[in-house]
Amino acid sequence: MLSLHGVHTHYGHVEALAGIDVTVEEGKLVALLGANGAGKSTTLMTISGILRPSSGSIVYDGKELTRLDARQIVELGIVQCPEGRRIFAGLSVLENLRMGAVGRRDRRVLRSTFDEVFDLFPILAERRNQSGSTLSGGEQQMLAIGRALVAQPRLLMLDEPSLGLAPIIVSAIFGVIERLNGNGVTILLVEQNARQALAVADECYILETGKVVLKGSSESLRTNPEVERIYLSEVPGSDIT
């Protein structure tokens, strides 16, 4: 479904991605793991057209993406839910969801999509007329995911959905991610919470300083001694647990 080959991305003169290769098969849940600055978010922003690769190829369903803008990429069915949620704080829950519907024309299908979001996140239905600024961090993350779903993605890219959330909310968010994937949505997941990501992903890529240093099935990586030592050991004060 999606293939990155030899992708380099720069911020000015700084190379953030150093020739990465990543493949996402349709229907799979693929995770990108790594420390801060490894290039995970840069990978998503390069796929979605927010950043332009310096070189390399990104192919989605046989179409080369590197010459398309972000709007065209969204229209192909690739939707990114950004790190930090980035909801519109001054708009209501329902207005935020409508922002995900920009460009959609079928209002009947749109209403059905809203119902699906409210089914996934019942608290959003209760808060539909509240301002986004009044929601808790967990509710804002639910709203950010819901807004992305309103765009009806075939490939949903999630950037750090567990960031800053309480463990019980993290479990709920990952439960929804598994449910979405089970319903046929292909997912590319960026996470620092390696334990949670490996528990739900089919395959995983580990990035360091803009390079893929390890890849494989989640099952094989969970039993890899080096992965266990660096990413799965309980380290006091660490968010990579």
C-alpha positions in Angstrom: 0.0 0.0 0.0 2.8 2.4 1.0 6.5 2.2 0.2 9.3 4.6 1.1 12.6 3.9 -0.6 15.8 5.8 0.1 14.0 8.8 1.5 16.1 11.8 2.7 14.5 14.8 4.4 16.3 17.9 5.6 15.5 20.8 7.9 17.7 23.4 6.2 21.2 21.9 6.2 20.3 19.3 8.8 19.5 15.8 7.6 16.6 14.4 9.5 16.0 11.3 7.4 19.0 9.6 6.0 17.7 7.2 3.3 15.0 5.3 5.1 13.0 2.3 3.6 9.6 1.6 5.1 6.8 -0.6 3.7 3.2 -0.7 5.0 0.9 -3.4 3.7 -2.8 -2.8 3.4 -4.7 -3.7 6.5 -1.6 -3.9 8.7 -0.7 -1.8 11.8 2.9 -0.7 11.5 4.8 1.1 14.3 7.7 3.4 14.2 9.7 3.5 17.4 12.7 5.4 18.6 13.9 8.2 20.9 13.1 11.9 20.5 14.8 13.2 17.4 15.1 9.8 15.7 13.0 10.9 12.7 9.6 9.4 13.5 7.5 12.5 13.2 9.6 13.7 10.2 8.7 10.4 8.4 5.0 11.1 8.9 5.2 14.7 7.8 7.2 13.7 4.7 4.6 11.1 3.7 1.7 13.6 4.2 3.4 16.3 2.1 4.0 18.8 5.0 7.7 18.3 4.4 9.3 17.7 1.0 11.9 14.9 0.7 15.3 15.9 -0.6 15.5 12.6 -2.5 14.0 9.2 -2.6 10.6 7.7 -3.5 7.3 7.5 -1.7 4.7 5.4 -3.5 1.1 4.9 -2.3 -1.2 2.5 -4.3 1.1 2.9 -7.3 1.2 6.7 -7.1 4.3 8.7 -6.5 3.6 11.2 -3.6 6.7 13.3 -3.6 5.4 15.7 -6.2 2.0 16.1 -4.6 0.9 18.7 -2.1 -0.7 17.9 1.3 -4.2 18.5 0.1 -3.8 16.0 -2.8 -2.4 13.4 -0.5 -5.3 13.7 1.9 -7.7 13.3 -1.0 -5.9 10.0 -1.8 -6.9 8.7 1.7 -3.8 9.4 3.8 -4.7 11.3 6.9 -2.4 12.3 9.8 -3.4 12.8 13.4 -0.6 15.1 14.6 1.5 15.0 17.8 0.2 17.3 20.5 -3.4 16.9 19.3 -3.6 20.4 17.8 -7.4 20.7 18.0 -9.0 24.1 17.5 -9.4 25.1 21.1 -11.9 27.9 20.4 -14.3 25.7 18.4 -16.8 23.2 19.8 -16.3 19.4 19.6 -18.7 19.2 16.6 -17.0 22.1 14.8 -13.6 20.4 15.3 -15.0 17.3 13.7 -16.5 19.3 10.8 -12.9 20.6 10.1 -12.0 17.0 9.3 -14.7 17.0 6.7 -13.3 19.8 4.5 -13.5 18.7 0.9 -16.2 16.1 1.5 -19.5 16.5 -0.3 -21.8 13.7 0.7 -23.6 15.0 3.8 -25.5 11.8 4.4 -22.3 9.8 4.6 -20.8 12.6 6.7 -23.5 12.3 9.3 -22.9 8.5 9.4 -19.2 9.2 10.0 -20.0 11.5 12.9 -22.1 8.7 14.4 -19.2 6.3 14.0 -16.9 8.7 15.9 -19.4 9.1 18.7 -19.7 5.3 18.9 -16.0 5.0 19.3 -15.8 7.9 21.8 -19.1 8.3 23.6 -17.7 11.1 25.8 -17.4 13.3 22.6 -21.1 12.9 22.0 -21.8 14.2 25.5 -19.4 17.1 24.9 -20.4 17.9 21.3 -21.3 21.5 22.0 -18.4 22.2 24.4 -15.4 24.2 23.5 -12.3 22.1 22.7 -10.4 24.1 25.4 -12.7 22.6 28.1 -11.7 19.0 27.3 -9.2 17.0 29.3 -6.0 15.9 27.6 -7.5 12.4 26.9 -10.7 13.9 25.5 -8.7 16.2 23.2 -6.7 13.2 21.9 -10.0 11.4 21.2 -11.2 14.5 19.4 -8.0 14.7 17.3 -8.4 11.0 16.3 -12.1 11.6 15.6 -11.3 14.6 13.4 -8.9 12.4 11.4 -11.5 9.7 11.0 -14.1 12.1 9.6 -11.8 12.4 6.6 -12.3 8.7 6.0 -8.7 7.6 5.8 -7.6 4.4 4.1 -4.2 5.0 5.8 -4.3 6.6 9.2 -1.1 8.0 10.6 -1.0 8.5 14.3 1.8 10.6 15.9 2.3 9.9 19.6 -1.3 9.3 20.6 -0.4 8.3 24.2 1.8 11.4 24.9 1.1 12.9 28.3 -1.9 10.7 29.0 -2.8 8.7 32.2 -2.3 4.9 31.9 -6.1 4.2 31.9 -6.6 6.7 29.0 -3.7 5.2 27.1 -5.3 1.8 27.4 -8.6 3.2 26.1 -6.9 4.9 23.2 -5.0 1.8 22.2 -8.2 -0.2 22.4 -9.7 2.1 19.8 -6.6 1.9 17.6 -6.9 -1.9 17.6 -10.6 -1.7 16.9 -10.0 0.7 13.9 -7.4 -1.6 12.5 -9.7 -4.6 13.0 -12.3 -2.7 11.0 -9.9 -2.5 8.0 -8.1 0.8 8.5 -4.4 0.6 7.8 -2.4 2.4 10.5 1.1 3.8 10.7 1.8 4.5 14.3 4.5 6.6 15.8 5.1 5.9 19.5 7.6 6.3 22.3 5.6 3.9 24.4 7.3 0.8 22.9 5.5 -1.7 25.1 2.1 -0.5 24.0 3.1 -0.2 20.4 4.6 -3.7 20.2 1.5 -5.1 21.8 -0.8 -3.9 19.0 1.4 -3.7 15.9 1.9 -6.3 13.2 5.3 -5.0 12.2 7.8 -2.4 13.6 10.6 -0.2 12.5 13.1 1.2 15.0 14.7 4.5 14.0 17.9 6.1 15.3 19.2 9.5 14.0 17.1 9.3 10.8 18.0 5.7 9.9 16.1 2.4 10.2 18.3 0.3 12.5 16.0 -2.6 13.1 12.8 -3.9 11.6 10.7 -7.1 11.9 7.5 -8.5 13.3 6.4 -7.1 16.7 6.6 -10.7 18.1 10.3 -11.0 17.0 11.2 -7.6 18.4 9.5 -8.2 21.7 11.9 -11.1 22.3 15.0 -9.3 20.9 17.4 -8.8 23.9 18.6 -5.4 22.6 15.1 -4.1 22.1 14.1 -5.4 25.5 17.2 -3.7 27.1 16.7 -0.3 25.5 13.0 0.0 25.0 11.1 -2.4 27.3 13.1 -2.2 30.6 11.4 -0.3 33.4 13.5 2.8 33.8 12.4 5.2 36.5 11.4 8.6 35.0 11.6 7.3 31.5 8.6 7.6 29.1 9.9 4.7 27.0 8.5 1.8 29.0 
